[in-house]
């Protein structure tokens, strides 16, 4: 990849606004622009994407492509891949960035294969060094990090949440909005979406939470998560989980944190009954402070935790909730 090309950020929209991860991608793109002179462009896939175009410009996009077609309502693998490939032919970016989400992790390798170019998934950093873009990502279950670079003209990369500061909107920024209408007849015939079912969105998104209380196999069932929900509510945070409780149906799949789940970077991460396997720590290891609660004094998570409590969660969590409530009442009682 040579300098002075263009970066194309594929935006994800939630509740009518760009997601925090998309803002982080634009922040990363602006950093690469400062390092290597890249132009920063963005694309939004929706029948009427113009509603968020100005927001993307304020976040740093110089050109926003509104990729418009009725078949782009909701994520459709074939339609989005075909539309993205047609847009890449039109816009000629050297780097395509998308979030390491369910959508991005499916789209990126499909797009790279369609374009016969390179892909790097699950990146935790992208930087310009030694005259090339270098992509850093976890490997071997999150125990090691590798750095890759490519010589092809186009690279598609997915980036994990919490790995780059989000772009700050500036109303004074100016940009161009361009409408792009792909031809998707064949793509829509190859695959048909029969139904969509979404988990109800309640409370804070894990990626946006400053405090996360996460549970693992050590909770021994779904009842343990009810106590964690209470603790998260008292702390003003969100509830997460390792993979096993999600697989066992103790909690929603949307709570999963780790290499095959979400990547988070909260100020405080309280891990209850989580052993600390590498594939889980790959999703939360960048938390500013990790507090581990486990009955096993030799659990691997204590290597990453700043504070460790060897205790039964059934005794510790209710006592901790009571103490937090007392501390929250104290200022009002003093008055």
Order of alpha helices (4+ residues) and beta strands (2+ residues): beta-beta-beta-alpha-beta-alpha-beta-alpha-beta-alpha-beta-beta-beta-beta-beta-alpha-beta-alpha-beta-alpha-beta-alpha-beta-beta-alpha
